[in-house]
């Protein structure tokens, strides 16, 4: 077996794919629109690392009943069920880049050497310095 992809549910998957495409500088390789009778936000999209870059495919699929998660978890609210860990060469520069791409910095930061960011649909992701990215 080999894990090859992570799929993230979203209310507008093509928009979320565009955000992560910008954030990671990965191309959108698939973008499917809504079928007949479906809401215009429906569809599916995928980004892949460019040739020579190590990483899994990220897919984004439409969730009709999507509820924006909160982080950290709050009793009675939709919590995040997963998050992406993204290694970076320069933590503070990467935070600036993520914000420019459309992310927000989470209010709560549990570790001094990791930055928890929130993507445009509310999914948290973590940035951390990684020697292998340099």
NUDOFI-828216 format. One line per 3 residues: number of its first residue (from 0); their letters; for each residue x, y, z of N, C-alpha, C, O, CB. Coordinates in Angstrom, 1 decimal. Atoms other than C-alpha are relative to their C-alpha. Glycine has a CB too. Layout:
NUM) a) X Y Z X Y Z X Y Z X Y Z X Y Z; ... $
This chain:
0) xxx) 0.8 -1.2 0.0 0.0 0.0 0.0 0.9 1.2 0.0 2.0 1.2 0.5 -0.9 0.0 1.2; -0.7 -1.3 0.0 1.0 3.6 -0.6 -1.0 1.1 0.1 -1.9 1.2 -0.7 0.9 0.1 -1.3; 0.9 -1.1 -0.1 -0.7 6.7 0.6 0.5 1.0 -1.0 1.6 1.4 -1.0 0.1 0.6 1.5 $
3) xxx) -0.3 -0.9 1.1 -0.8 9.1 -2.4 -0.7 1.3 0.1 -0.2 2.2 -0.6 -0.3 -0.7 -1.2; 0.8 -1.3 0.0 -3.3 11.8 -1.6 -0.8 0.2 1.3 -1.1 -0.7 2.0 -1.0 0.0 -1.2; 0.9 -0.4 -1.1 -5.2 13.7 1.0 -1.1 0.8 -0.6 -0.9 1.7 -1.5 0.8 0.8 1.1 $
6) xxx) 1.1 -0.7 0.6 -8.7 14.9 0.2 -0.6 0.9 1.1 -0.9 0.4 2.2 -1.1 -0.9 -0.6; 0.5 -1.0 -1.0 -10.1 18.0 2.0 -1.4 0.5 -0.5 -1.5 0.9 -1.7 1.0 1.3 0.1; 1.3 -0.4 0.3 -13.8 18.8 2.1 -0.1 1.5 0.1 0.5 2.1 0.9 -1.0 -0.6 0.9 $
9) xxx) 0.1 -1.5 0.0 -14.8 22.4 1.3 -1.3 0.4 -0.6 -1.9 -0.3 -1.4 1.2 0.6 -0.8; 1.2 -0.5 0.6 -17.8 24.5 0.4 0.2 0.5 -1.4 -0.8 0.6 -2.2 -0.6 1.1 0.8; -0.4 -0.4 1.3 -16.0 25.7 -2.7 1.4 -0.6 -0.4 2.4 0.1 -0.2 0.0 1.6 -0.1 $
12) xxx) -1.3 0.7 0.1 -13.3 23.2 -3.6 0.9 0.6 -1.0 2.2 0.6 -0.8 -0.3 -1.4 -0.4; -1.0 -0.6 1.0 -11.9 25.0 -6.7 0.6 1.2 0.6 1.8 1.5 0.3 -0.8 0.3 -1.3; -0.6 -1.1 -0.7 -11.4 28.1 -4.6 1.1 -0.4 1.0 2.1 0.2 1.0 -1.1 0.9 0.7 $
15) xxx) -1.0 0.5 -1.0 -9.6 26.2 -1.9 1.2 -0.6 -0.7 2.3 -0.4 -0.2 -0.7 -1.1 0.9; -1.1 0.5 0.8 -7.5 24.4 -4.5 0.9 1.2 -0.5 2.1 1.1 -0.5 -0.5 -0.8 -1.2; -0.7 -1.2 0.5 -6.5 27.9 -5.9 0.8 0.5 1.2 2.0 1.0 0.9 -1.0 1.0 -0.5 $
18) xxx) -0.7 -0.5 -1.1 -5.5 29.0 -2.4 1.3 -0.9 0.2 2.4 -0.3 0.3 -0.9 0.0 1.3; -1.1 0.9 -0.3 -3.3 25.9 -1.8 1.0 0.0 -1.2 2.2 -0.2 -1.0 -0.4 -1.4 0.4; -0.9 -0.1 1.1 -1.9 26.2 -5.3 0.9 1.2 0.1 2.1 1.1 -0.2 -0.8 0.0 -1.3 $
21) xxx) -0.8 -1.2 -0.2 -0.7 29.7 -4.6 0.9 -0.2 1.2 2.1 0.1 1.1 -0.9 1.2 0.3; -0.8 0.1 -1.2 0.5 28.9 -1.1 1.2 -0.9 -0.2 2.3 -0.5 0.1 -0.9 -0.7 1.1; -1.1 0.9 0.1 2.6 25.9 -2.1 0.7 0.1 -1.4 1.8 -0.5 -1.6 -0.6 -1.4 0.0 $
24) xxx) -0.5 -0.1 1.3 3.3 27.0 -5.7 0.0 -1.3 -0.8 0.9 -1.7 -1.4 1.5 0.5 0.0; 0.3 1.3 0.7 1.9 23.7 -7.0 -1.1 0.3 -1.1 -2.0 1.1 -0.8 -0.4 -1.1 1.0; 1.0 -0.2 1.0 -0.1 23.6 -10.2 -1.4 -0.8 0.3 -1.4 -1.8 0.9 0.5 -0.5 -1.4 $
27) xxx) 1.3 0.7 0.0 -3.8 22.8 -10.3 0.0 -1.0 -1.2 0.1 -0.5 -2.3 -1.3 1.0 -0.1; -0.1 0.9 1.1 -3.9 19.6 -12.3 -1.4 -0.6 -0.4 -1.5 -1.1 -1.5 0.8 -1.2 0.4; 1.3 0.4 0.3 -7.6 18.8 -12.2 -1.0 1.0 0.6 -0.8 1.4 1.7 -0.4 -1.4 0.5 $
30) xxx) 1.0 -0.9 -0.5 -10.6 21.1 -11.9 -1.3 -0.4 -0.7 -1.5 -0.1 -1.9 0.3 1.5 -0.3; 1.3 0.5 0.6 -14.1 19.7 -12.4 -1.1 0.9 0.6 -1.2 1.2 1.8 -0.3 -1.5 0.3; 1.1 -0.9 -0.4 -17.2 21.9 -12.3 -1.3 -0.8 0.4 -1.3 -2.0 0.2 -0.4 1.0 -1.1 $
33) xxx) 1.2 0.7 -0.4 -20.7 21.1 -11.0 -0.7 -0.6 -1.2 -0.7 -0.1 -2.3 -0.9 1.0 0.7; 0.8 0.7 1.0 -22.8 18.7 -12.9 -1.4 0.6 -0.1 -1.8 1.5 0.7 -0.2 -1.5 0.3; 1.4 -0.5 0.2 -26.4 19.4 -14.2 -0.8 -0.1 1.3 -0.8 -1.2 2.0 -0.7 -0.7 -1.1 $
36) xxx) 0.8 0.1 -1.2 -28.7 20.3 -11.3 0.7 0.2 1.3 0.1 0.1 2.3 -0.8 -1.2 0.0; -0.8 -0.1 -1.2 -25.9 20.7 -8.8 0.3 1.5 0.3 0.3 2.3 -0.6 1.3 -0.8 -0.1; -0.3 -1.4 -0.3 -25.0 23.9 -7.0 1.3 0.4 -0.7 2.1 -0.4 -1.0 0.2 0.2 1.6 $
39) xxx) -1.2 -0.4 0.8 -22.4 26.0 -8.8 1.3 -0.2 0.7 2.4 -0.3 0.1 -0.1 1.5 -0.3; -1.2 0.2 -0.7 -19.9 25.5 -6.0 0.5 -1.4 -0.1 1.6 -1.8 0.2 -0.2 0.4 1.5; -0.3 1.5 0.1 -20.0 21.7 -6.5 1.1 -0.2 -1.0 1.4 0.6 -1.9 -1.3 -0.8 -0.4 $
42) xxx) -1.1 0.4 0.9 -17.1 20.0 -8.1 1.2 -0.6 0.8 1.0 -1.0 1.9 0.5 1.2 -0.8; -1.1 0.6 -0.6 -13.7 18.8 -7.4 1.3 0.6 -0.6 1.2 1.0 -1.8 0.0 -1.6 -0.3; -1.2 -0.6 0.6 -10.1 20.0 -7.9 1.2 -0.8 0.7 1.1 -1.3 1.8 0.1 1.5 0.2 $
45) xxx) -1.2 0.7 -0.5 -6.6 18.6 -7.4 1.3 0.9 -0.3 1.4 1.5 -1.3 0.1 -1.4 -0.5; -1.3 -0.5 0.3 -3.1 20.0 -7.0 1.1 -1.0 0.2 0.9 -1.9 1.1 0.3 1.3 0.9; -1.1 1.0 -0.2 0.2 18.1 -7.3 1.3 0.8 0.1 1.4 1.9 -0.4 0.0 -1.0 -1.2 $
48) xxx) -1.3 -0.6 0.0 3.7 18.9 -6.5 0.6 0.0 -1.4 0.4 -0.9 -2.2 1.0 -0.7 1.0; -0.6 0.0 1.3 5.7 20.0 -9.5 1.1 -1.1 -0.1 1.5 -1.7 0.9 0.7 1.4 -0.3; -1.1 1.1 0.2 8.3 17.5 -11.0 1.2 0.4 0.8 1.7 1.5 0.9 0.4 0.0 -1.5 $
51) xxx) -1.1 -0.1 -0.8 11.1 17.0 -8.7 -0.2 0.4 1.5 0.7 0.5 2.3 1.0 0.9 -0.6; 0.3 -0.4 -1.3 9.3 18.2 -5.6 -0.8 -1.2 0.7 -1.7 -1.8 0.2 -0.9 1.2 0.0; 0.6 1.1 -0.8 8.4 15.6 -2.9 -1.3 0.5 0.7 -1.3 1.6 1.3 0.9 -0.6 1.0 $
54) xxx) 1.2 -0.4 -0.6 4.8 15.7 -1.7 -1.1 -0.9 -0.5 -1.1 -1.4 -1.6 -0.3 1.4 -0.2; 1.2 0.8 0.5 1.4 14.0 -1.9 -0.9 1.0 -0.7 -0.9 2.2 -0.6 -0.7 -0.6 1.3; 1.0 -0.7 0.7 -1.4 15.1 -4.1 -1.0 0.5 1.0 -1.3 -0.2 2.0 -0.7 -0.9 -1.1 $
57) xxx) 1.1 -0.5 -0.9 -4.0 17.3 -2.4 -1.2 0.2 -0.9 -1.2 0.8 -2.0 0.4 1.4 0.6; 1.3 0.0 0.7 -7.6 16.9 -3.6 -1.0 0.8 0.9 -0.9 0.8 2.1 -0.5 -1.4 -0.4; 1.0 -0.8 -0.7 -10.5 19.2 -2.7 -1.4 -0.4 -0.6 -1.6 -0.3 -1.8 0.3 1.5 -0.2 $
60) xxx) 1.3 0.4 0.5 -14.1 18.0 -2.9 -1.1 0.8 0.7 -1.0 1.3 1.8 -0.2 -1.5 0.2; 1.1 -0.8 -0.5 -17.4 19.7 -2.4 -0.7 -0.7 1.1 -1.0 -1.9 1.0 -1.0 0.2 -1.2; 0.8 0.5 -1.2 -19.2 19.2 0.9 -1.2 0.9 0.1 -1.1 2.0 0.5 0.9 0.0 1.3 $
63) xxx) 1.2 -0.7 0.0 -22.8 20.3 0.7 -0.4 0.5 1.4 -0.9 1.6 1.5 -1.2 -0.8 -0.6; 0.4 -0.4 -1.4 -23.2 20.4 4.5 1.2 0.4 0.8 1.3 0.2 2.0 -0.7 -1.2 0.7; -1.2 -0.4 -0.6 -19.8 21.9 5.2 -0.3 1.0 1.2 -1.1 1.9 1.0 0.9 0.7 -1.0 $
66) xxx) 0.0 -1.0 -1.1 -19.5 23.6 8.6 1.4 0.4 0.3 2.3 -0.5 0.5 -0.7 -0.7 1.3; -1.3 -0.5 -0.2 -16.5 25.8 9.1 0.5 -0.5 1.4 -0.2 -0.3 2.4 0.0 1.6 0.0; -0.5 0.5 -1.2 -14.3 24.2 11.8 0.6 1.2 0.8 0.9 2.2 0.3 1.1 -1.1 -0.2 $
69) xxx) -0.7 -0.9 -0.9 -12.9 26.1 14.8 1.2 -0.6 0.6 1.3 -1.8 0.8 -1.0 0.5 1.1; -1.3 0.5 -0.6 -9.4 25.8 16.2 0.5 1.0 0.9 0.5 2.2 0.6 1.0 -0.3 -1.1; 0.1 1.3 -0.6 -8.6 25.1 18.9 -1.5 -0.4 0.2 -2.4 0.4 0.1 0.7 -0.1 1.3 $
72) xxx) 1.3 0.5 -0.1 -11.6 22.9 19.5 -0.8 0.7 1.1 -0.2 1.1 2.1 0.0 -1.5 0.3; 0.9 -0.6 -0.9 -14.6 24.4 21.3 -1.2 -0.9 0.2 -1.8 -1.4 -0.8 -0.5 1.5 -0.4; 1.2 1.0 -0.3 -17.3 22.2 23.0 -1.2 0.5 -0.8 -1.6 1.7 -0.7 -0.2 -0.1 1.5 $
75) xxx) 1.2 -0.3 0.7 -20.4 22.1 20.9 0.2 0.6 -1.4 -0.8 0.8 -2.1 -0.8 0.9 0.8; -0.3 -0.6 1.3 -18.7 23.5 17.7 0.7 -1.1 -0.9 1.3 -2.0 -0.3 0.8 1.3 0.1; -0.7 0.9 0.9 -17.3 21.8 14.6 1.5 0.1 0.2 2.0 1.2 0.0 -0.4 0.3 -1.5 $
78) xxx) -1.5 0.0 -0.2 -13.7 20.9 15.4 0.7 -0.5 -1.3 0.0 -1.1 -2.1 0.4 -0.8 1.2; -0.8 0.4 1.2 -11.0 20.3 12.8 0.3 -1.5 0.3 0.7 -1.9 1.4 1.3 0.8 -0.1; -0.3 1.4 -0.2 -10.5 16.6 12.2 1.4 -0.4 -0.6 1.8 -1.5 -0.4 -1.1 -0.8 -0.7 $
81) xxx) -1.4 0.2 0.5 -7.1 16.9 10.5 0.6 1.4 -0.3 -0.1 2.4 -0.3 0.0 -0.9 -1.3; -0.7 -1.2 0.5 -4.5 19.5 9.5 1.2 -0.4 -0.8 1.7 -1.6 -0.6 0.3 0.9 1.2; -1.2 0.3 0.8 -1.6 19.7 7.1 1.2 0.6 0.8 1.1 1.7 1.4 -0.1 0.7 -1.4 $
84) xxx) -1.3 -0.6 -0.5 2.0 20.2 8.4 0.9 0.3 -1.2 1.1 -0.6 -2.0 0.7 -1.1 1.0; -0.7 -0.5 1.2 4.0 22.2 5.9 1.4 0.5 0.5 1.5 1.5 1.2 -0.7 1.1 -0.7; -1.3 -0.4 -0.3 7.8 22.4 6.3 0.4 1.2 -0.9 0.1 1.3 -2.1 1.0 -1.1 -0.2 $
87) xxx) -0.4 -1.2 0.7 9.3 25.8 5.3 1.5 0.3 0.3 2.0 -0.2 1.3 -0.9 1.2 0.4; -1.4 -0.4 -0.2 12.8 27.3 5.0 0.1 1.2 1.0 1.0 1.2 1.8 0.6 0.4 -1.3; -0.1 -1.2 -0.8 12.0 30.6 6.8 -1.5 0.2 0.6 -2.4 0.5 -0.2 0.4 1.3 -0.7 $
90) xxx) 1.3 0.0 -0.6 9.1 30.5 9.3 -0.7 1.4 -0.1 -1.9 1.4 -0.6 0.1 -0.3 1.5; 0.7 -1.3 0.0 8.3 34.3 9.5 -0.3 0.4 -1.4 -1.4 1.0 -1.6 0.9 1.0 0.7; 0.3 -0.3 1.3 8.6 34.8 5.8 -1.1 -0.8 -0.6 -2.0 -0.3 -1.3 1.3 -0.2 -0.9 $
93) xxx) 1.1 0.9 0.4 6.3 31.8 5.2 -1.3 0.4 0.6 -2.4 0.3 -0.1 0.3 -1.4 0.3; 1.3 -0.6 -0.6 3.7 33.3 7.6 -0.5 1.1 -0.8 -1.6 1.2 -1.2 0.3 0.4 1.5; 0.4 -1.1 0.8 3.8 36.5 5.6 -0.6 -0.4 -1.4 -1.6 0.1 -1.8 1.2 0.9 -0.2 $
96) xxx) 0.4 0.6 1.3 3.4 34.5 2.3 -1.4 -0.6 0.2 -2.3 -0.4 -0.7 1.0 -1.0 -0.5; 1.3 0.6 -0.2 0.5 32.5 3.7 -1.1 1.0 0.2 -2.2 0.9 -0.3 0.0 -1.0 1.3; 1.0 -1.0 -0.2 -1.3 35.6 4.9 -0.3 0.7 -1.3 -1.5 1.0 -1.6 0.5 1.1 1.0 $
99) xxx) 0.2 -0.7 1.3 -0.8 37.3 1.5 -0.8 -0.9 -0.9 -1.6 -0.4 -1.8 1.4 0.3 -0.7; 0.8 0.9 0.8 -2.3 34.1 -0.1 -1.4 -0.1 0.4 -2.3 -0.6 -0.3 0.7 -1.4 0.0; 1.4 0.0 -0.5 -5.4 34.4 2.0 -0.2 -0.7 1.3 -1.4 -0.8 1.8 -0.8 -0.7 -1.0 $
102) xxx) 0.1 0.7 -1.3 -4.7 32.5 5.3 0.0 1.1 1.1 0.3 2.3 0.9 1.2 -1.0 0.2; -0.1 -0.8 -1.1 -5.0 34.0 8.7 0.9 -0.7 1.1 0.9 -1.9 1.1 -1.4 0.4 0.6; -0.8 0.6 -1.1 -2.7 33.5 11.7 -1.0 -0.3 1.2 -1.7 0.6 1.6 1.1 1.0 0.5 $
105) xxx) 0.9 0.4 -1.1 -4.6 31.6 14.5 0.4 0.8 1.2 1.6 1.1 1.4 0.1 -1.5 0.3; -0.3 -0.8 -1.2 -4.9 33.5 17.7 0.8 -0.8 1.0 1.8 -0.3 1.6 -1.3 0.4 0.7; -0.7 0.9 -0.9 -3.7 30.5 19.8 1.1 -0.7 -0.7 0.9 -1.3 -1.7 -1.0 -1.0 0.6 $
108) xxx) -1.2 0.6 0.5 -0.2 29.4 19.1 0.7 -0.9 1.1 1.3 -0.3 2.0 1.0 1.1 -0.5; -0.4 0.9 -1.1 0.7 26.3 21.2 1.5 -0.2 0.1 2.0 -0.7 1.1 -0.7 -1.2 -0.1; -1.4 0.3 0.0 4.4 26.1 20.2 0.8 1.2 -0.5 0.3 1.8 -1.5 0.3 -1.3 -0.9 $
111) xxx) -0.8 -1.2 0.4 7.1 28.8 19.8 0.6 -0.2 -1.4 0.9 0.8 -2.1 1.0 0.3 1.0; -0.7 0.3 1.3 8.6 27.1 16.7 -0.9 -0.5 -1.1 -0.5 -0.9 -2.2 1.1 -0.9 0.2; 1.1 0.4 1.0 5.3 26.4 14.8 -1.0 1.1 -0.1 -1.3 1.7 1.0 -0.7 -1.4 0.4 $
114) xxx) 1.0 -1.0 0.2 2.8 28.8 13.4 -1.3 -0.7 -0.5 -1.3 -1.3 -1.6 0.4 1.1 -0.9; 1.3 0.5 0.4 -0.8 27.6 13.2 -0.7 1.1 -0.8 -0.9 2.2 -0.4 -0.9 -0.5 1.2; 0.6 -0.9 1.0 -2.5 29.2 10.2 -1.4 -0.6 -0.3 -1.7 -1.8 0.0 0.8 0.1 -1.3 $
117) xxx) 1.4 0.5 0.4 -6.2 29.0 9.1 -0.2 0.3 -1.4 0.0 1.5 -1.9 -1.1 0.7 0.9; 0.2 -0.3 1.4 -7.0 28.6 5.5 -1.4 0.7 -0.2 -2.1 0.8 0.7 0.0 -1.4 -0.8; 1.2 -0.8 0.2 -9.9 30.5 3.9 -1.3 -0.7 0.3 -2.4 0.0 0.5 -0.1 0.4 -1.5 $
120) xxx) 1.3 0.7 -0.4 -12.5 27.8 4.8 0.0 -0.4 1.4 -0.9 -1.1 1.9 -0.2 -1.2 -0.9; -0.1 0.3 -1.4 -11.3 27.4 8.4 0.8 -1.2 0.4 1.0 -1.4 1.6 -1.4 -0.2 0.5; -0.9 1.1 -0.4 -9.0 24.4 8.2 1.3 0.5 0.5 1.9 1.4 -0.1 0.2 -0.9 -1.3 $
123) xxx) -1.4 -0.4 -0.5 -5.9 24.8 10.3 1.1 -0.7 -0.8 0.8 -1.8 -1.3 0.1 -0.2 1.5; -1.2 0.6 0.5 -2.5 24.1 8.9 1.2 0.6 0.8 1.1 1.7 1.2 0.2 0.1 -1.6; -1.2 -0.4 -0.8 0.9 24.3 10.6 1.2 0.2 -0.9 1.5 -0.6 -1.8 0.3 -1.0 1.0 $
126) xxx) -1.3 -0.3 0.6 4.1 25.9 9.3 1.1 -0.2 1.0 1.0 0.2 2.1 0.0 1.5 -0.6; -1.1 0.2 -0.9 7.4 24.8 10.8 1.3 0.0 -0.9 1.3 -0.5 -2.0 -0.2 -1.3 0.8; -1.2 0.0 0.7 11.0 25.3 9.8 0.5 -1.5 -0.1 0.5 -2.2 0.9 1.1 0.8 0.7 $
129) xxx) -0.4 1.4 0.3 12.4 22.1 8.2 1.3 0.1 -0.9 1.3 0.7 -1.9 -1.1 -0.7 -0.8; -1.3 0.0 0.7 16.1 21.7 7.2 -0.1 -0.6 -1.4 0.7 -0.1 -2.3 1.0 -0.7 0.8; 0.1 0.6 1.3 15.1 19.5 4.3 -0.6 0.9 -1.1 -0.4 0.6 -2.3 -0.8 -1.3 0.0 $
132) xx) 0.6 -0.9 1.0 13.3 22.4 2.6 1.0 1.0 -0.5 0.7 1.6 -1.6 -1.3 0.7 0.6; -1.0 -1.1 0.4 16.3 24.7 2.4 0.7 -0.3 -1.3 1.5 0.5 -1.8 1.0 0.1 1.0 $
